[in-house]
Amino acid sequence: MDKGATSSKSFQTHFVDIHEVLPEEEEEDEGVSKMEDRVVKKGLHKPVKLRELKRPQRSFSRQVSLETGFSVLDREAKAKDERKVLQRSGRSFGGFDSATRVGGEARKGDFDIFRTKSTLSKQNSLLPARKERETESQRTEGANGLDESVNNSVPAGRYFAALRGPELDQVKDYEDILLPKDEIWPFLLRFPIGCFGICLGLSSQAVLWRALSTSPATKFLHVTPFINLFLWILALAVLVSVSITYLLKCIYYFEAVKREYFHPVRVNFFFAPWVVCMFLAIGVPPMLAPAKLHPAIWCAFMGPYFFLELKIYGQWLSGGKRRLCKVANPSSHLSVVGNFVGAILASKVGWTEAAKFLWSVGFAHYLVLFVTLYQRLPTSEALPKELHPVYSMFIAAPSAASIAWGSIYGEFDGCSRTCFFIALFLYVSLVVRINFFTGFRFSVAWWSYTFPMTTASVATIKYAEQVPSFLSKGLALSLSFMSSAMVSVLLVSTLLHAFVWQTLFPNDLAIAITKIRHVKEKKPFKKAYDIKRWTKQALTKNNSVDKEYNGENERAYELQSGHMQRVDAIWTHAESRS
């Protein structure tokens, strides 16, 4: 007992000597001494360690000023806050190196996770100091730690889960991204593969105006061939500029290009450059090229398309994570239409058998894709309920198929007319719902949805040549006017967004999603019928509980009444004996 008291006294004396003791601390010290006395009274002979009994206290030294002490506490509190995980959803992992940010501005290294590996290593080798190289490596390791590996392919289902919209270009609110949202990204990183849609719209217009100037069905219009020449040169210039820009993106930001390739919608736009080249070869002005083109042109443009087609169709057929029923969307028609456009070009260079082969391959896959999209299998990802310009892709394949069949066999016969009538019905079914196409945000990808209208117009002109009548010619003029007006509206909108409003290329958040979800999706509120069903279940459960409770009460009452009857019988028997 004396030993415990001595230790407690020495502890108190030692504590008072060095630090300022607050009233709360004195109470805690008395509690410690009482604890020691209890231990000694119980007969525990083990030595008591004061460090185990005493909780660590924050106290101020006499040599430290009060202001400095508060700054220390504030620093510790901030350190604790930084260690906490963000509870809100929709985080941005762009600021990996918050310590290296100066004045809220991100360094250029924030976007290095999407740079080409060779370019990044060369850039790091040119850094002036070893310290900066170490900082860059730490930043890169931290970035890779958040998403395991940015270079690995993102599953197709992850894009459907993290993105929304018909083009899957908008990130859901609860999803995280790898790059900062509140900063403007480099231009090449914001330049999407969908820009080749501009080339598709302009090159198909060149084909349309060549048909209007050379077709016997529209000879009464006296269309000048210079319109075809102007559109062809404009489409060629846009194709060259877009190709050079995207080639630079492949050189400097190849990881971002890989993200676009694994995107279930944007992968189809990798077919667009070769389709544009074939459109330009078909719609070349007569004054610039001979009547029959060289077969080498067809080989140069159709070769890359065919190899990419083998890759995509193999994924559809093999039944993996990118099987057709999982990734099918209206933009998938771009991977089919090129077969019909290649068949048209093959017939123009004189390779009829190659044209028949491509037509057969394209039509077989078009039927499968059309049925998959039309019935919307339960295993496939849900398509948006709202109408959108992306739905015009449904009319591209049958229109191109009708033109290709007529070009191969030299006449617009029954098979060509069948495909044309399918395209015409789909066209009318979309036009009558024109009000549903409003209210969508403008995107560069809209350009790629103009060439189906143009292809349907060219098919109508071919039909008017075979069946000349007032109705067929009027239909051809109407569809041609609608497609040209749509391209003109998109051209003006593109120029306004690019040079006036400067909103043509926003941050491409779709390529910056994480490979796995870091924040769980919040469950939506229960619907009315769910609440009604839950209420019915709760009432049924309560009624059953009440019935059980009432039954138990009845049994208890019966037992009690039986017991009372027995007691009365015993008393009656006792009284009779007495």
Salt bridges, closest charged atoms under 4 A:
GLU76 OE1 - ARG58 NE 3.08
ASP81 OD1 - LYS84 NZ 3.86
ASP97 OD2 - ARG139 NE 2.71
ASP110 OD2 - ARG101 NH2 3.65
ASP110 OD1 - ARG139 NH2 3.46
ASP112 OD1 - ARG115 NE 2.87
GLU134 OE2 - ARG130 NE 3.58
GLU136 OE2 - ARG107 NH2 2.96
GLU136 OE1 - ARG139 NH1 2.77
ASP147 OD2 - ARG259 NH2 3.49
GLU167 OE2 - HIS388 NE2 3.74
ASP169 OD2 - ARG441 NH2 3.36
GLU175 OE1 - ARG158 NH2 2.61
GLU175 OE2 - ARG517 NE 3.17
ASP176 OD2 - ARG91 NH2 3.16
GLU183 OE2 - ARG101 NH1 3.03
GLU255 OE1 - LYS258 NZ 3.56
GLU260 OE1 - LYS249 NZ 3.29
GLU260 OE2 - ARG266 NH1 3.00
GLU353 OE2 - LYS356 NZ 3.65
GLU381 OE2 - LYS326 NZ 3.21
ASP508 OD2 - ARG266 NH1 2.53
GLU521 OE1 - ARG517 NH1 3.67
ASP530 OD1 - ARG533 NH2 3.34
